[in-house]
Structure formats: structure tokens, C-alpha cells
Amino acid sequence: MSKETSLAMKDVDFTPGQITTIKETVAVGASDNELRLFLYQCSRTGLDPLSRQIHFIKRGGKATIQTGIDGFRAIAERTGKYAGNDDYLFNNDMSMFDMLKAKMEHPITATATVYKIVGGVKVSFSATAIWDAYCPKGGESFMWKKMPYLMLGKCAEALALRKAFPNDLSGVYTEDEMQQANAPKQEVVATATQTKTQELKKKVTEAKKVEAEFEEDKPMTDEQRLKIEELADDEKCADVKEKVLAWLTGSVKDHTYDAAELTITKLKKIISE
């Protein structure tokens, strides 16, 4: 670490030894500027990085500072203005009991309400989190499958706390909010590729159902004729289009091939025979 960086870190109440430890164990991969920002947030929120109360995460080259919902509550409590919260509500106004009674596998939305003393008055701050926006896919979804109501509720509570205490919580996110960012991208690519492969196989199967093989002395079907006419309309086949149409009116008993596999090249070869 450069001397300039070490000196700058003294402003956020960390010793040089602590800074080195944090950079090597907690903020791994952080640049000097990212480390400054992380330690500033640690100092500002009062959370201890060495006790794992606050984390530095880097995804795709972008840094994110994270803590747990308990860390958010602790930060709000230290302001002296936090006045508690209500139980989470789901799908607009249903309690978790109502949701379980209705045998709903997971909520669509979760709403959390927290309270803050503003000018001597207890004021409510509510926020809603949407399942599709926060639930991760793949291996990261284990806890979401096990405790779907709690996980989405915590995301909503983090949103509400950030709304109530923006000066204290801006720039910091909870682990629950960011789990969707950990979902492996290769799974999405693999799924898309698999879907395209299945669609292609389906099209080939359907084509082979209606475009049977030509056999000797077997008349051409309407579907096969249309297929050849479509190929003849291709600009690459413009120079032989007249021969194609003439050929279609004649005998085809000497030509055995699968119409579904017919290409411009094969068509030209057949016509030139």
C-alpha cells in the first residue's frame, strides 16, 4: 500500500496495522480508493470490519459494501431516533400466518414499516420488496427456499430503514438484498442455450413429420413442393429458378433425398443432373 493511502486512512480511526489486515482479509481486491471508501463507511456506521459486521464485496469489477439486517438495525438504534418496526406484511396486507394458511409457497411482495422520531413525533416509513427482484437463482437460493417470508421481509425492512435513515445508511446494502447479484451467470447462459437447442430439435422433428423422404415412384407431396419453391425464391438460386419450376412439373423418381435437409447447393446439384 502506498504511503499516501496509509496516511489518508488515519483520518478514519484505523491503525496502519489494522488497515493492512482489513485489506488482506476483509477488503480483498480493493483498490486504494475503494479501501478508503470502505473504511469511511465503517467509521461512519460504527460497524467493525474485523468482527465481520460489515463486508466488502467485489462483483464484476464493481465494489459493494454490505452488512446484515442486524447491522442496519444497530445503525438506526445509534441515532437515538429509531422507534421500532411492525411485523412484515405480504401481498399487500396479509400476515405470514395468513399466507401459510392459504398454502402459498412464497410471497409476491413483502412490506416493512419502521418508525423514527422526527421533531418529537413518531413517523412511519414503509417500503415494499418484490420477490422476482430479490430472490436469487441457482445455489444462492437455498435460504430463500427454506425461509421465503423472512428473506423477502428483511429486504423490505432494509429498504424501509434506508428510507428512514438515509444519512446513515446510504451506500450500504444488506447481504439479503444483494444475494441475487451472486447468482451464477453461466447458469442463465446454459439455460438459454438449452432452450434454443430444444426449440431447434422440435422444429426439425416437425419438419420431418411433414417432409417425408422421396422414394422411387413415390409422388411429391404438397409440403415438399412448397419447400422447394421457397428455396427457389432464395436470391442465391435466382439463376436456376426457371429450371427449378420446370423440374417441379416433371418426374422426380430418380431423386431420393430428405426434403427437410434440402439446401440451395443440393437443389442446384439435383437440377444440373
C-alpha positions in Angstrom: 0.0 0.0 0.0 1.3 3.4 -0.8 2.4 5.9 1.9 -0.3 8.3 0.7 -3.0 5.8 1.2 -1.8 4.9 4.7 -1.8 8.5 5.8 -5.3 9.0 4.4 -6.6 6.0 6.4 -5.6 7.6 9.7 -8.5 10.0 9.3 -11.0 7.2 9.8 -9.5 5.9 13.1 -7.7 2.8 11.9 -4.1 2.0 12.7 -1.8 1.1 9.8 -1.7 -2.5 11.1 -5.4 -2.7 11.1 -5.7 -1.2 7.7 -3.2 -3.8 6.3 -5.2 -6.7 8.0 -8.5 -5.3 6.6 -7.1 -5.0 3.1 -5.7 -8.6 3.2 -8.6 -10.4 4.8 -11.9 -8.3 4.5 -11.5 -6.0 1.6 -9.6 -8.4 -0.7 -9.1 -7.0 -4.1 -10.0 -3.4 -3.1 -8.1 -0.6 -4.8 -6.8 2.2 -2.5 -9.8 4.4 -3.3 -12.2 1.6 -2.7 -10.5 0.8 0.6 -10.8 4.5 1.6 -14.5 4.4 0.9 -15.0 1.1 2.8 -13.1 2.3 5.9 -15.0 5.6 5.7 -18.3 3.7 5.8 -17.0 1.5 8.7 -16.2 4.7 10.6 -19.5 6.4 9.7 -21.7 3.4 10.5 -19.8 2.3 13.6 -19.6 -1.3 12.3 -16.4 -3.3 12.9 -15.0 -4.9 9.7 -12.6 -7.1 11.7 -15.6 -8.6 13.6 -17.3 -9.2 10.2 -20.1 -6.8 11.0 -19.6 -5.1 7.6 -18.2 -6.6 4.4 -16.5 -5.5 1.2 -17.7 -7.4 -1.9 -16.5 -7.0 -5.4 -18.6 -8.3 -8.3 -17.7 -7.8 -12.0 -15.2 -5.1 -11.1 -17.7 -3.1 -9.0 -17.4 -2.8 -5.2 -20.4 -3.1 -2.8 -20.4 -2.5 0.9 -22.7 -4.9 2.8 -23.9 -5.8 6.2 -26.7 -7.8 7.8 -30.2 -6.6 8.8 -29.0 -6.6 12.4 -26.2 -4.1 11.3 -28.9 -1.9 9.8 -30.9 -2.0 13.0 -27.9 -1.2 15.1 -27.0 1.8 13.0 -30.6 3.1 13.2 -30.6 2.5 17.0 -27.4 4.5 17.5 -29.1 7.6 16.0 -31.4 7.7 19.1 -34.4 8.2 16.8 -35.2 4.6 15.9 -38.7 3.7 17.3 -39.1 0.1 16.3 -40.9 -1.7 13.5 -44.1 -3.6 12.6 -44.3 -7.3 11.6 -43.9 -7.8 7.8 -46.9 -7.9 5.6 -47.1 -9.9 2.4 -49.0 -9.5 -0.9 -50.3 -6.1 0.2 -51.9 -6.8 3.6 -51.5 -10.5 4.6 -49.6 -11.7 7.6 -47.2 -14.6 7.4 -49.9 -16.7 9.2 -52.5 -15.8 6.5 -50.0 -16.7 3.8 -49.2 -20.1 5.3 -52.9 -20.8 5.9 -53.5 -20.1 2.2 -50.7 -22.5 1.5 -48.8 -20.0 -0.7 -45.3 -21.3 -1.4 -43.7 -17.8 -1.3 -44.9 -14.2 -1.3 -45.1 -12.0 -4.3 -44.3 -8.9 -2.3 -43.3 -8.0 1.3 -43.9 -4.7 3.0 -42.0 -3.5 6.1 -42.7 -0.4 8.2 -40.2 1.2 10.6 -40.6 4.2 12.9 -38.4 7.2 13.5 -38.8 10.1 15.9 -39.0 13.3 13.8 -39.5 16.5 15.7 -40.8 14.6 18.7 -43.3 12.8 16.6 -43.3 9.0 15.8 -43.3 8.8 12.0 -43.7 5.6 9.9 -41.6 4.7 6.9 -42.7 1.8 4.7 -41.2 0.1 1.8 -42.1 -2.9 -0.4 -39.8 -5.6 -1.9 -40.8 -7.7 -4.9 -39.9 -11.4 -5.0 -38.7 -11.6 -8.6 -36.4 -8.6 -8.0 -34.6 -10.1 -5.0 -34.9 -13.9 -5.0 -31.6 -15.3 -6.4 -31.5 -18.3 -8.7 -29.4 -21.5 -8.5 -27.3 -22.4 -5.5 -27.8 -19.0 -3.9 -31.5 -19.6 -3.4 -31.2 -22.2 -0.5 -32.2 -19.9 2.3 -34.9 -18.3 0.1 -36.5 -21.7 -0.4 -36.2 -22.5 3.3 -37.4 -19.2 4.7 -39.0 -17.3 1.8 -41.1 -14.9 4.0 -38.2 -13.9 6.3 -35.8 -13.3 3.4 -38.0 -11.1 1.4 -39.2 -9.3 4.6 -35.6 -8.5 5.5 -35.1 -6.9 2.1 -38.2 -4.8 2.6 -37.0 -3.8 6.1 -33.6 -2.7 4.7 -35.4 -0.5 2.1 -37.6 1.0 4.8 -34.6 1.7 7.2 -32.7 3.3 4.4 -35.6 5.4 3.6 -36.0 6.5 7.3 -32.2 7.0 7.9 -30.7 8.0 4.5 -27.8 9.9 6.0 -26.7 6.9 8.0 -27.4 4.0 5.5 -26.9 5.4 2.1 -24.2 3.4 0.2 -24.6 0.4 2.4 -26.6 -2.7 1.5 -27.7 -5.9 3.3 -26.5 -9.3 2.3 -30.1 -10.3 1.7 -30.6 -7.5 -0.8 -27.5 -8.4 -2.8 -27.8 -12.2 -2.9 -29.4 -12.1 -6.3 -26.2 -10.5 -7.6 -24.4 -13.6 -6.7 -26.4 -15.9 -9.0 -24.1 -17.6 -11.4 -24.3 -16.0 -14.9 -23.3 -19.3 -16.6 -26.5 -20.9 -15.5 -28.5 -18.3 -17.3 -26.5 -18.8 -20.5 -26.7 -22.6 -20.2 -30.5 -22.4 -19.7 -30.9 -20.1 -22.8 -28.7 -22.4 -24.9 -30.6 -25.4 -23.7 -33.9 -23.7 -24.6 -32.7 -22.8 -28.1 -31.5 -26.4 -28.6 -34.8 -27.8 -27.6 -36.6 -25.4 -29.9 -34.4 -26.4 -32.8 -34.9 -30.1 -32.2 -38.7 -29.5 -32.1 -38.6 -27.7 -35.4 -36.6 -30.5 -37.0 -38.9 -33.1 -35.7 -41.9 -31.2 -37.0 -40.3 -30.8 -40.4 -39.5 -34.4 -40.7 -43.1 -35.3 -39.9 -44.5 -33.3 -42.9 -41.5 -33.7 -45.2 -41.0 -37.4 -45.7 -38.2 -38.8 -47.8 -38.6 -39.0 -51.6 -38.7 -42.6 -52.7 -38.7 -44.1 -56.2 -42.1 -44.0 -57.8 -43.5 -42.0 -54.8 -45.2 -38.7 -55.8 -44.0 -35.4 -54.3 -46.2 -34.1 -51.5 -47.5 -30.6 -51.4 -45.4 -29.8 -48.4 -42.2 -30.9 -50.2 -43.2 -28.9 -53.3 -43.7 -25.7 -51.2 -40.3 -26.3 -49.5 -38.6 -26.4 -52.9 -40.5 -23.4 -54.1 -39.3 -21.5 -51.0 -35.7 -22.5 -51.7 -36.1 -21.5 -55.3 -37.1 -18.0 -54.2 -33.8 -17.6 -52.4 -31.7 -14.9 -54.1 -28.8 -17.4 -54.3 -30.9 -19.6 -56.5 -32.1 -16.9 -58.9 -30.0 -18.1 -61.8 -31.7 -21.6 -61.7 -35.2 -20.6 -60.7 -36.7 -21.3 -64.1 -35.1 -24.7 -64.2 -36.5 -25.4 -60.7 -40.0 -24.6 -61.7 -39.7 -26.7 -64.9 -38.2 -29.5 -62.8 -41.1 -29.4 -60.4 -43.6 -30.2 -63.2 -41.6 -33.2 -64.3 -40.7 -36.6 -62.9 -38.7 -36.9 -59.6 -38.5 -40.6 -59.3 -34.7 -40.6 -59.9 -34.1 -38.3 -57.0 -34.1 -39.7 -53.4 -33.4 -37.2 -50.6 -35.0 -35.8 -47.5 -36.8 -32.5 -48.3 -36.2 -31.3 -44.7 -32.4 -31.4 -45.4 -32.6 -29.8 -48.8 -30.2 -26.8 -49.3 -29.6 -24.4 -52.2 -26.4 -26.3 -53.0 -28.2 -29.7 -53.1 -31.0 -28.2 -55.2 -28.6 -26.8 -57.8 -26.9 -30.2 -58.0 -30.2 -32.0 -58.5 -31.3 -29.6 -61.2 -28.0 -29.9 -63.0 -28.3 -33.7 -63.2 
